[in-house]
């Protein structure tokens, strides 16, 4: 009898959850009846958005625990695909092999630009597309050649399969290989540290990660920013994705809806990206 | 079953579990690398260029980078460690000996990420300014920090050997009129060869296996460095970088090859060192 009651109660609760999700979708209220843990991993560009959303949700409902870790796009696919995390973030669209292997569903939520960055004390404020290509291909090796200080250019890059690298390489470098002697950095955060500590550095990173410690360069006179990324004048843009294995579970579904809601859009904007909706 | 009977079984089980784990890792690595053999991809992995989007998956530069950094760190750390161990065991007064040993013990517990992070802010800018070549993220930087990481391992293993030798030889040699430096030079050091070898093997293992220091400090350019101030990439850092960005493409399998090579390099070096040790024994 008691068992039956409990089962009855559970069913009612589940139904209540299912029924209320569409009604409250996208606001913090939709988490009111949920509990449990939600693990998120993957792309490093996503972290500011994920962290802020997680903080707000956990404050509104202390029964929910959300963990956010980085690792990179590859980790995002791998962990979500193996079922180790609920949401795996990627800074690029999934490849056909990845979709076929893991049966992942993608939810694009923001547009991000990838901008060339230099140290904030570097007098160079902008480059032409050709100069950017020449620098990253190793044909221009001295800052004086582009109106900068009398010093060698220190090129910092990312591993080839990185989501951030892919968009920069395709849309600004025109698929030209980055010079072999470039230092390879493992994440957007590490790129910011490396460039902000090296006055002769040039690297590239997600617009959302740029702050006062580094300086984005104008490319052909267009300064990479939210505004120029959204109106299409700055070319090196990509979408950011959340991915789940199959259809998301209720908590993951609520999280994704929240990110895609008006409030989520505010978080995305505050983090320096452009919300998709 | 009473405790005395149970104990040997427990110990045997522990030993077997360790051996089985090592063997299992090797088997899994071979299994994961098999697709490379069957698809003929092995040839493209044993090559000198890493340009995955152009179908070049060579990991030989990373093999060279690993060996250069690990051997370099060993070359820096070993003499230092011998000095520290001899000083602590023979020359240092009791109080200083205690402080030194405590410090060395403490060093073993510093996480590698701390070494890496502090070095980014301290050592990397110094190397960049002093040498005016490259970014400061270089073979030399990683080697210096890595030698610091493996120093306590070598010191502690060596000092354990020295302590035993010292106990049996000190009084005799003092009676024979050896000064303490001469005692170190002519008695302790020649006697401790095997202990030194064991210490070096352990230190080398740590140096080859470390990922974070080379990932954070060596610059990770997938090429053979032309100078100690050039960037290079180790096998471990390579695996970390590729795993962080990729997941399913063909070149993802090359990280397993990197893992297998790492494993085999370790086995090989251990065998060589043990062989050398054998010929050294009096």
Interface residues (C-beta under 8 A of the other chain):
Chain A: X71 X72 X73 X74 X75 X77 X78 X81 X95 X97 X98 X101 X152 X154 X156 X158 X159 X160 X161 X162 X163 X165 X177 X180 X181 X182 X183 X184 X185 X186 X187 X190 X193 X194 X197 X198 X201
Chain B: X51 X52 X53 X54 X120 X121 X124 X125 X128 X133 X134 X135 X136 X137 X215 X216 X219 X220 X221 X222 X223 X230 X231 X233 X240 X241 X242 X243 X244 X245 X246 X247 X248 X249
